[in-house]
Amino acid sequence: MYPYLKKNPKLKSIVAPLISEEKSAAKAIAKIKRIKSESSFEEKIFQLKTAVAQHAKDEETKLLPKARKFIAATELNIIGKKMKEFKKSFDKKK
């Protein structure tokens, strides 16, 4: 949804840090895959879980309410449909 939402100047300042967080999470996952120690693995997974939970909370409490305010319902429906299509294509790759 970020590619659509970041086009709106009123949402850009909220979307940019969330995009950065997602990139950081992807890097953290790559590092976790290389961990050999169980204790290090558990520690990093806990940190990632905490960061992801905060990220989701920020989306739900900061981004989505503003998106509803600044983007027309019809456009939000289109974005939602595109997200569902993306999810379906991703699920098929598994």
Residue pairs with C-beta under 8 A, 6 or more apart in sequence:
1 79
1 83
2 15
2 18
2 19
2 22
4 75
4 79
4 82
5 11
5 15
5 63
5 67
5 71
5 79
6 12
6 15
6 16
6 19
8 67
8 70
8 71
10 66
10 70
11 63
11 66
11 67
11 70
11 71
14 62
14 63
14 66
15 63
18 55
18 58
18 59
18 63
21 51
21 55
22 55
24 51
25 48
25 51
25 52
25 55
28 44
28 47
28 48
28 51
29 48
31 44
32 41
32 44
32 45
32 48
35 41
35 44
67 76
68 76
71 79
